[in-house]
Amino acid sequence: MLFRIIRTVLIAGAITVTGIAQADSVKIGFVTTLTTPAGVIGEDMKNSVMLALDHIGNKMGNLDVELIMEDDGFKPDIGKQKTDKLVKQDDVDFVAGYIWSHVLLASMNSVTGADKFLISANAGPSQIAGKRCHPNFFSTSWQNDQTPMALGEYLNQEGVKSIYIMAPNYAAGKDMAAGVESVFKGEIKGKDLTKWGADAQLDFSAELAKARASGAEALYVFYPGKAGGAFIKQYQQAGLQGKLPLYTAFTVDSIALPKLQAGKLEGVLGSKMAQQWSPDMDNAANKRFVSDYLKQHGRYPSFYGAQSYDAIMLIKSAVEATGGNLKDKDALRKALMAADYDSVRGRYTYGNNHMPIQNFYLREVVEDAEGRWTTKIVKTVYENHQDLHASKCKM
């Protein structure tokens, strides 16, 4: 299905897709990272948003969709500037996206303070799940702690007695470490929080040596984007495969796997992670999403893309439930809360803090029937899991 679009403009990192009838449109701003090495994640999100718009014919009910995509440059101050532009200059109805927790935290008040709706397609910092929750904030991903909590629970089930933790030193990295620590019953042999940002640390040789020497039974890491690929390569080069089993959160994904496969880094095969979504989930919405993404881009979509695809479908469900009345904020809020759409992860509900209550699965890196490296679901770790910070939310 083709877009009903007049033009697509790419200027200074911003993409604008304009519907035919601008006066009768839904305006959606989408903030992600399109430059810097982390831009590979934003590209996956952008691809998935465009695929979602293709699937709905660039329409939500009787309204055309006007999408304005902005690049946060991997920096909180730039992310806030771009968010301010979307809210004040472009007067969007919804702002979605946000890979990074520190960018989302810097930008949130710009959206909610203007009585706009913010849909996080990735970042889920504990602050927003708790005391900083807001009626106009919704997530199509998870709260940061939940995925590592699921992994920690699996480690308990497997009888692992000790782990070593590595993560970047920023809001999400701290949450990812805290999530495992909150449920893991064994001993934490050591923990390294490494430098993050535009000049993030990519040499992990010292930390890997410490992990090896610690005597831990397993290594747990969170390194998204380029850092994840660098870590996996060094993990294999250090000869730790089979000696220090690797468990990851948001490190090994469909963005990294083609590069890891091209580099013949077999150390990643068999590694395990937790997630609320997987490319092999057996529902109609996911099959269509994954199949069409593969056809368009020659690789599997990542969870970043799945959550971005869902963000568009969630907005669509709310717009259509209210008959396109974008001024009725109470009705839109109620419709968003219902989550009445076909999510690629299957049915989920929202908690009082507007974070999803959903299943979490153990996934394993495998080779598919065509020889491509991907992930498959091994087992369900949590059913209808709610984050621990919801009790601090007063909504």
N, C-alpha and C positions, 0 to 999 in steps of 0.2 A: 504494500500500500504506500502511495507516495504522500509526502507532506503537501498540505495546502499552504504554500509559502510564497511570499513575494521575493524575499532575498535572504541570504545568509551573509553576514558581515563579520570579518575577523580583524579587529583593530586593537593593538596594544593589549593582547591577552583576553579581550572580551568578545564573546560570541553572542550575536543577537539574532533570534529567529522570530520573524514578525508575521503574525496571521493576517489574513486579508482584511478583516474588519476590526481595526484596532480599537474602536470605541466599544465593541462587543467582545472583548477578549478577557481571558484570565492571564494576568501577568505573574510570571514565576521567575524569581531571581535564583540563581544556583551558584554557590560559592564553592570552589574547589581549588586544587593546586594544578596548574597547567604548565608551569615552568619549573626550573630547578630539577635535579634528579628525581624528586618526589612526584614530578609531573606524570609519571607512568601510572600512578594511582588515579590521578584526576582524569587522565585520558580514558581509563576504564569506566569511570563514573560517567563521563561525558558520553561515551559510546552507548552506555546503557540508558541514559536519559533520552538520547536521540532515538534509540530503538523503541522505547516506551511510547514516545510521541508518534512514531511511525505506526505502532500497533493500534493506537487510538485515533489515527487519522488526523492528528494535531487538533482534536476537538475534545472538549469536556462539556457534555450536553450540547446545547446550541451555541456554545462559545468557542471561539478560536483560542489557541494558546499562543501567548507571546512569551518566549523564553529568553532571558538575558543571563548569560553565563559569565562569571567573573573569576579572575585568577588572584588567589590570595598570596602568591609568591612564597608560601610556607612561612609567613610571618604574621603574628597577631595584629600588629598595627596596620599592615596593608589589608588584612582581612576585614578589620573594622572599617577602614576607609571605603572598601568596596561595598560592604554591607550598608554603610551610611548612604552611599550613592544609590543603591538599589531602593532603599526605603524613601529617601528624601527627593531624589531627582527623578527616578524612574517610577516611583509610587507603585511598586509591585504589591500584589495581594498576598503572596507567599514568598518566603525566602527558605531555600533548602540547600542541602549539601553538607559541607564542613567535614573534612577528614580529621582534622587535628583538634584535640580538646582545648589546647591553649588558644587557638584561633576562635573556636566557638565561644569560650568563656569571655573573650575580649569583645565579641560581636553581638552576643545575645541581647543585651539591653537595648541596642540600637533598633532591634526588630520588635521586641515585646513592648518597649517604651512607646512605640508608635502604633500600638494595637494591631500589629501585623502578626501573621502566623509564621513560626519557625519550625521547619521539619528537618531534624538532623538525620542525614543518611549514613552517618558513621559515628562521629564522636559521641561519647556518652559519659562525660565526667561525673564523678560522684556528687559534686556540688549541685549540679542541675537536677540530679535525681533526688536530692535531699532538700536542704534548706532553700536553695535557689530555684526550686521548681516553679513553674509558671503555667497558668491556664492556656497560654497560646503556644506553648512548646510541646512538640510531639517528636518521637523518635521512630524510625523504621529500622533501627539496628538493635541496640542492646545497651545496657549500662556497662561501663568498662570492666567492672569487677566480675561480671557474670561468666564470661567465656573462660577466664583463668580459674574461676571457682569450679566450673564443670571439669576442667582438666585436673585440678587438684583432687576432686572427688574420684575421678578415674584412677589416679595414682594410689589413692587409699584402697580402692577396690582391688588393685593389682598387688597390693602389699608392699609397695615401694617405701623404704624406711628413711631415705634421705635424698635431698635434692640440692642443686646449686642453681641460683637464679641470676639471670642477666637481663637487663632492660635499659632503655634510654632514660635519661634523667629529665623527665617533664611530666605533666599531669597524668597523661594516659599511662606512661611507663610505670609511674608509682602505683596507679590503680591496678595495673596488670600484675605487679608483684604482690600487692596487698590482697588481690583476689585469691591467688594460690595460697598465700600464707594464712588466710582466714579459715580455710577448710582442711589444708594438708595436716595430717596427724603425725607425720614423721619429723625429722630434724632438718632444719635449713642449715646446710654446711657453709654457705657463704652467699653473698649477694653483691653484685656490681651494678651501679647505675651509671651509665656512660654518657658522654657529652652528646647533646642533641641539637638540632636546628639546621640552618643552612650549611654549617661547617661540621656536621655530625661526625663523630668518631666512626671510622670504618675499619680500623685495625684492632682486632680483638685477640691478638696473640697472647698478650699478658693475662687477660681475663680467662682465656681458655686454659692456660697453664695453671692458673690458680684453681680452676674447676677440676682439672685432672688431679691435682695434688690434694684436693680437699677430701677425697675418699667418698664423695657423694655417689649414690647409686644411679642418679639420673640428672640430666641437665634440662632446665626449663628456661626458655628465652622468649622475649617479645621484641622483634625487630621488623617493623614494617618497611615496605618499599625497597630501595636500593641497599639499605643496611642489611636487610634479610638475606639477599643474595650474597653479599660479601661475607656475612657470618657463616652461611652454609658452606661456602667454598673453603673458608678457613677451618671450620669444624672437620671437614673431610681431610684437608691437608695435614691437620694435627693428628690424624690417625685415631680419632675418637669413636668412629663408627664401630659398633659392636662392643665397645669398651665402656662408653658413657652414653647410654640411650638418650635420644633427643626428643623432647616434647616441646611444642611451640604454640604460641597464640599470635595470629595475624602476621606470621613470618613466612610460612610456606603457603603460597596461594597460586591462583591461576595466572597471575602476572609474573611471578618468579619462576614457576615450573618450566615453561618453555626455554628460558635462559639456562636454568640448571640442567635441563636435559641436553641442550646444545653443548654445554660444558662437560657433559658426561660425569656429573656429580652424583653418582649413584647412591651416595651416602644419605640422600634425602628419601629414597624409596623405603617404605615401611615406617617412616617417621609418623608420629601421631599428633593430632591437635584437636581442639574442640571448636565447635561452631554451631550457630543456629540454622545454617543453610548449607547445602552442598549441591554441586551440579547434577548429582544423580537423584535428587529428590523426585519422587514419583507423583507429580500432580500436573494437571494440564497447563497451568500458567507457567510453571517452571520448565516443562518440556519445550514449550514454544519459545520462551526466553532464551534458553541455552542453545536450542537448535538454530534459531535465527542469528544469535550472536556468533556461533561457530561459523555459519555460512558467510557472515559479513566480515569477520575479523580473523578467521583461521585459527582461533584458540578459544579455550573456555573462558567465560566471564568469571570474575572474582566475586567474593562476597561484597566488596565495595560496589560493584556494578549491580548486584542483586538488590542491595538496599536502596540504591539510587533509582532503579526501575520501580521498586515498591513505593518510593516517595512520590513519584508521578502518579501512580495508580491510587494511592491514598488520597492525594489532592483531588483527583478526578472523582473519587467516590463522594467526597464532601461537597464538591461543586454541584454534582448531579443530584445529590440528596436534597439540596436546598433550592433546586430549580434555577441555579445560576445566580442566586441573590447573594452577591459578595459583600453586601453591606450588613447582612444579618450575622454578626459575629457569633452570637450565642448558638444559632442554628448550625453554623459551620463547625464550631467547637464540638457540639454534640455529635455531628456526623463524623468528624475526625475520630472522636473517642470510640465510635462504634466499630471502626476498622472493618467496614463492610465491603471488602473487595477481595479478589482472588490473589493473595500474596504468593510469591514464588516459594516461600517457606511453608505454605499451608496456613491454616487458620491460627490466629493469635488474638489476644485481647490486650487492653491497656490497663495498667495499674493506676492508682490515684495520682502518681507523678508523671503519667503519660509515657512511661517506658514500657516496652512490650513485655507481657507475660507469655513465655513461649518455651518450646523444647530446646534442649541443647544436646548435640550429638558428638560422639567420638568419630573422627575421620582419620583415614589412613591414606598416605600417598601411594598410588598404584599406577600401573600402566593400563590404558584402555585397550579395546579390541583393535584399534588402529595404531597402537604403539605410542600414543601420546601419554605423557605423565599427567595425572589428574588426581582427584581425591574421591573416596567413596565413604559412605557412612558404615561404621562398624557396629555401633550400638547407640541406644539412647541413654544418656547419662542423667539428665534432668527432664522431668515433664512439667510443663506449665510453671516454669521457674520465675519468681519475682526477685528483683534485686533487694539487697539489704538496706538500701538508703531510703526506700519508700516510706518507712515509718517516720522519717524526719520531715517529710513533705506535708504541709498543712492543708493541702487542697482536699 
